[in-house]
Amino acid sequence: MTLMRPKLAWAAWLLTIALWIAGLVANKAEADSLDLSHYRMTFNATFQTLNASSYGPGGQWIAHTPWNGDFGDNVFDNPGPGGPFTTSPQGLTITAYKDSHGHWHAGLLCSWIPTPDGPRGFSQRFGYFEMKAKLPDGPGVWPGFWLVGASKTNSPEIDVMEYYGAFRASYRITEHVWNHGQSVYGRSVAIDVPPGSLSAGYNTFGVLVGPQKTTYYLNRNEVWSTPTRPEFMQPLYILVDLAIGGGWPDDKLTSPQRMEVQYIRAYQAIGQ
């Protein structure tokens, strides 16, 4: 989800598009599946209920980015009756819809809440972060699962999954480093999948951030690995969203669109 999206300059948008066009081919070599036997769960959101507020404090989540901006061709609505979030025994549904004026409304959740007394909520240095979700499908949908560092100087963004619905046979993993809203590093890879498989059923999207290596997983099978950048060695918080657009046309997208999230979890190595 290209972080700092609420305050992206056009140059940063062009960088994202360039990464899409010239994205690196993901490593297709045989890779081991994930082993979490030496990890403990530190965060477990199954969304049987939703404890969220507009900007915090007072909940497990806030419904906007901590820098108070929206992005994409939509606004992110607040939680509450008629809002974008519904819960059930199956988990969370985020709904995006077009209103009678032709404007899209969508939803975002963030686990880190800045307050005058200091930040609250969940963040973690190193470890494994995972979402199990079924994605919407259509030209213009732009769901994502991503991690962000709290520092505004050389702040990392790790897009574990961002999916452009116009391209049904892949999703993207993107790494960024931002310095006060300006991109100072960006790298992106496309992960090929059977066309339509991300919306046909649930899949898990995960990343293991370690001191030496950052490894990405689809259904707990490794799809890409890269050396861990120094900027990634800070506490990271979690964002999940269903946005619209992302630089791709959404004029043919039907309303509503839904993203279903069964859980979001985090793990940390035992003894760390």
ABEGO torsion letter per residue (X at the ends): XBBGAAABBAAAAAAAAAAAAABBBBBABBBBBBBAAABBBABBBAGABBBBBAAOBGBABBABBAAGBBBEBBBBBBBEBGBABBBBAAEBBBBBBBBAAGBBBBBBBBABBBBAAEBBEBBBBEEBBBBBBBBBBEBGBBBBBBBBBABABGBBBBBABBBBAABAABBBBBBBBBBGGBBABBBBBBBBBBBGAAAABBBBBBBBBBAABBBBBBGGBBABBBBBBAAAABBBBBBBBBBBEGGBBAAABBOBBBBBBABBBBBBBBGX
